[in-house]
Amino acid sequence: MSNRVQEILSWYESDNAGTKTNIARLLNHGKLAGTGKLVILPVDQGFEHGPARSFAPNAGGYNPHYHFQLGLDAGCNAYAAPLGFIEAGASHFAGRIPLILKLNSHDTLHDEKDPMPSVTGSVRDALRLGCSAVGFTIYPGSSHCNAMYEQLRAIAEEAKSCGLAVVVWSYPRG
């Protein structure tokens, strides 16, 4: 393990060994392995923006396996996606790229300026699928931010108690 990864893991002394192991998995995979940098391929466009808007220009994108392979070919540290995407390829790609189950998503049927994502997956799903982490999106400044913070706190507590790492995507509003 590189000195840089060891240094980063030292910042997580309050986390359990399972969580630190999964953070190390993320940091030690792909073209940036050992550098302390991460490139995660997040694919949730089919859910958030509708599949035609996202994948019609590249029809291969309709196949969930395409995204797993894209993450591998690009040398990403991990692949992050909602439940259906991960379920569609987790078994086929088991052990080949660390997985992050994105636990919440929003759709564009509502006001984009003030989204309230729905929880669409669980920590139990992430464990069942062999994920290294769960991911969660928050929108600080939205009228729903306190509810999102409470959801994130509960999910992070559960995930870490099971040894999973937690990735947060944050998109400020207002």
SULQUIGI-V898960 format. One record per residue. RES is the residue in three letters. BURIAL is + if it has 24 or more other C-alpha atoms within 12 Angstrom, else -. Layout:
<<RES | BURIAL> <RES | BURIAL>>
This chain:
<<MET | -> <SER | -> <ASN | -> <ARG | -> <VAL | +> <GLN | -> <GLU | -> <ILE | -> <LEU | +> <SER | -> <TRP | -> <TYR | -> <GLU | -> <SER | -> <ASP | +> <ASN | -> <ALA | -> <GLY | +> <THR | +> <LYS | +> <THR | +> <ASN | +> <ILE | +> <ALA | +> <ARG | +> <LEU | +> <LEU | +> <ASN | +> <HIS | +> <GLY | +> <LYS | -> <LEU | -> <ALA | +> <GLY | +> <THR | -> <GLY | +> <LYS | -> <LEU | +> <VAL | +> <ILE | +> <LEU | +> <PRO | +> <VAL | +> <ASP | +> <GLN | +> <GLY | +> <PHE | +> <GLU | +> <HIS | -> <GLY | -> <PRO | -> <ALA | -> <ARG | -> <SER | -> <PHE | -> <ALA | -> <PRO | -> <ASN | -> <ALA | -> <GLY | -> <GLY | +> <TYR | +> <ASN | -> <PRO | +> <HIS | +> <TYR | +> <HIS | +> <PHE | +> <GLN | +> <LEU | +> <GLY | +> <LEU | +> <ASP | -> <ALA | -> <GLY | +> <CYS | +> <ASN | +> <ALA | +> <TYR | +> <ALA | +> <ALA | +> <PRO | +> <LEU | +> <GLY | +> <PHE | +> <ILE | +> <GLU | +> <ALA | -> <GLY | +> <ALA | +> <SER | -> <HIS | -> <PHE | +> <ALA | -> <GLY | -> <ARG | +> <ILE | +> <PRO | +> <LEU | +> <ILE | +> <LEU | +> <LYS | +> <LEU | +> <ASN | +> <SER | +> <HIS | +> <ASP | +> <THR | -> <LEU | -> <HIS | -> <ASP | -> <GLU | -> <LYS | -> <ASP | -> <PRO | +> <MET | +> <PRO | +> <SER | +> <VAL | +> <THR | +> <GLY | +> <SER | +> <VAL | +> <ARG | -> <ASP | +> <ALA | +> <LEU | +> <ARG | -> <LEU | +> <GLY | +> <CYS | +> <SER | +> <ALA | +> <VAL | +> <GLY | +> <PHE | +> <THR | +> <ILE | +> <TYR | +> <PRO | -> <GLY | -> <SER | -> <SER | -> <HIS | -> <CYS | +> <ASN | -> <ALA | -> <MET | +> <TYR | +> <GLU | -> <GLN | +> <LEU | +> <ARG | -> <ALA | -> <ILE | +> <ALA | +> <GLU | -> <GLU | -> <ALA | +> <LYS | +> <SER | -> <CYS | +> <GLY | +> <LEU | +> <ALA | +> <VAL | +> <VAL | +> <VAL | +> <TRP | -> <SER | -> <TYR | -> <PRO | -> <ARG | -> <GLY | ->>
